[in-house]
Structure formats: structure tokens, C-alpha cells
Amino acid sequence: MMRMLAILLLMLAAQGIAAQAQDRSPVEADRLYHEVGDQLFCICGCRENLLTCSHNTCSAKDEERAYLRELSQNSKFDAAAIKQGMAQRFGNEVLQVQQASSLYPILAFSGIVLVAAFATGFWVITRREAPSEEPPEVTVDPEMEARIANELKELD
């Protein structure tokens, strides 16, 4: 009951505000309409973008678009206030990623895991073994050295 009363008061306030100063230029209002409309969903259940909902029998998109147009023409509302007004009137389903969504922590955790995996891979690939303290012994065959010495003498 309280929610219905709040929605009714919000609708009356929005209509009163819309009836007042609508001095935003048509170009700016259209730009804001498309900017915010691209960030909202149709609430008919199709989960398509509000401005591109293609359902023929969808009655929600017309009401949503009309209200969005009304809010975007009012110079008192910026993009955030328009989204807030749409969410208050039609519910959080109009928001693509709801503010109370668990998507943000999942994205943050995935980013941390991805950075840690990259750092580990980089460390493994670039890691070099420490040089040994003593160079390995080279064994020289004395017969081979004698042959090389004889051939060098013959060349001179």
C-alpha cells in the first residue's frame, strides 16, 4: 500500500515537474533520450534494449519511451536522475546492471584472478636459473691437442 502511494506521488510529482520548465533544447533532449535509453531495458520480459525492443505486442515499451522522453525534456534532470526516475517508476528491471547486483564483485574478483595469473605466467616464463658458482670442467683430449699443434706447425 505504501509503495503504491509512493509511486502515485512520484507520478504526480513527475507530471507536475514536466508541466513546469521544459526549457531543454530539442537537440539536447534527444541526445539525452538516446544516451539514457541505450542504458535501459524494456520491462516486458524480452530483456532487449528499451530503444530497440521489437515486440509487436509489447505495451511496456511505449509507456517507458514516453516517460523517458518526458524526463529527458525536463532541464532539471540529468542522466543519473533520469535513470533513477525510470527505476522508481518501472522498477529496477529497467536497469541493465542493477545497482544491488552481484555482478560487480564477480567482475572484480575475475579481474584480480586474471592479473594474478598473468603475473605468475610472466614470472615463470622470465625466471632464469641462477648461474652455478663453478664453471663446468672442460676435459681436453691430449691426443687431439697434439694433432692440432702438429697441423698448425705444418700450416706455418
C-alpha positions in Angstrom: 0.0 0.0 0.0 2.8 2.4 0.9 4.7 1.5 -2.3 1.6 2.3 -4.4 1.2 5.6 -2.6 4.9 6.4 -3.2 4.6 5.5 -6.9 1.4 7.6 -7.2 3.1 10.6 -5.5 6.2 10.2 -7.8 4.0 10.1 -10.9 2.1 13.2 -9.8 5.4 15.0 -9.0 6.9 13.9 -12.3 3.9 15.2 -14.2 4.0 18.5 -12.2 7.7 18.9 -12.9 7.2 18.0 -16.6 4.5 20.6 -16.8 6.9 23.2 -15.4 10.1 24.3 -17.0 10.8 22.3 -20.1 13.4 24.6 -21.5 16.0 22.0 -22.6 16.7 22.3 -26.3 15.2 19.6 -28.5 18.7 18.6 -29.7 20.0 18.2 -26.2 16.8 16.4 -25.1 17.1 14.0 -28.0 20.7 13.3 -27.2 19.9 12.6 -23.6 17.0 10.5 -24.6 19.2 8.2 -26.7 22.1 8.3 -24.2 19.9 7.1 -21.3 17.7 4.9 -23.5 20.7 2.9 -24.6 21.4 2.0 -20.9 17.9 0.8 -20.1 15.9 -2.4 -20.7 12.3 -3.0 -21.7 10.4 -4.5 -18.9 8.1 -6.6 -21.0 10.3 -9.6 -20.3 12.3 -9.6 -23.6 15.4 -8.1 -21.9 16.0 -6.1 -25.1 17.3 -2.6 -25.1 14.5 -0.1 -24.4 15.0 1.8 -27.7 15.3 -1.4 -29.8 12.5 -3.6 -28.3 10.9 -5.2 -31.4 8.0 -7.0 -29.8 4.8 -6.1 -31.6 2.5 -6.8 -28.6 4.8 -5.0 -26.1 2.8 -2.4 -24.3 5.5 -1.5 -21.8 8.0 -0.1 -24.3 5.6 2.7 -25.4 4.9 3.8 -21.9 8.6 3.6 -20.9 9.7 5.5 -24.0 7.1 8.2 -23.4 8.2 8.7 -19.8 11.8 8.7 -20.8 11.1 11.4 -23.4 9.2 13.4 -20.8 12.1 13.2 -18.3 14.8 13.9 -21.0 13.0 17.1 -22.0 13.0 18.4 -18.4 16.1 20.5 -17.7 16.0 19.7 -14.0 17.1 16.1 -14.6 20.5 14.9 -15.7 21.2 11.3 -17.0 21.6 9.9 -13.5 18.3 11.4 -12.3 16.5 10.2 -15.4 17.7 6.6 -14.8 16.7 6.9 -11.1 13.3 8.2 -12.1 12.8 5.4 -14.6 13.8 2.8 -12.0 11.5 4.3 -9.4 8.5 4.2 -11.8 9.2 0.9 -13.6 11.3 -0.9 -11.1 15.0 -2.0 -11.1 14.3 -4.3 -14.1 14.8 -1.3 -16.4 18.5 -1.0 -15.4 20.9 -3.2 -17.4 23.0 -3.9 -14.3 21.0 -3.3 -11.2 22.7 -1.3 -8.5 22.4 -4.1 -6.0 23.7 -6.7 -8.5 26.3 -9.3 -7.5 27.9 -8.8 -10.9 30.4 -6.1 -9.7 32.1 -8.3 -7.0 32.3 -11.2 -9.6 33.9 -8.9 -12.1 36.4 -7.5 -9.5 37.3 -11.0 -8.4 37.8 -12.2 -12.0 40.0 -9.2 -12.7 42.2 -9.9 -9.7 42.5 -13.6 -10.7 43.3 -12.6 -14.3 46.1 -10.2 -13.2 47.5 -12.8 -10.7 47.5 -15.5 -13.4 49.2 -13.1 -15.9 51.8 -12.1 -13.3 52.5 -15.8 -12.4 52.9 -16.7 -16.0 55.2 -13.8 -16.7 57.3 -14.7 -13.7 57.6 -18.4 -14.7 58.5 -17.5 -18.3 61.1 -14.9 -17.5 62.6 -16.7 -14.5 66.2 -17.6 -15.0 68.2 -20.2 -13.2 71.0 -18.8 -11.1 74.4 -19.4 -12.6 76.4 -22.1 -10.8 79.3 -20.9 -8.8 81.9 -23.0 -10.5 82.1 -23.3 -14.3 81.9 -26.8 -15.5 85.2 -28.6 -16.1 86.2 -29.0 -19.7 88.1 -32.2 -20.4 90.6 -31.9 -23.2 91.9 -35.0 -25.0 95.7 -34.8 -25.1 95.9 -36.7 -28.4 93.6 -34.1 -30.0 95.7 -31.3 -28.7 98.9 -32.9 -30.2 97.2 -33.3 -33.6 96.0 -29.7 -33.6 99.5 -28.5 -32.7 101.1 -30.6 -35.5 98.7 -29.3 -38.1 99.3 -25.7 -37.0 103.0 -26.3 -37.4 102.5 -27.7 -40.9 100.5 -24.7 -42.0 103.3 -22.3 -41.0 
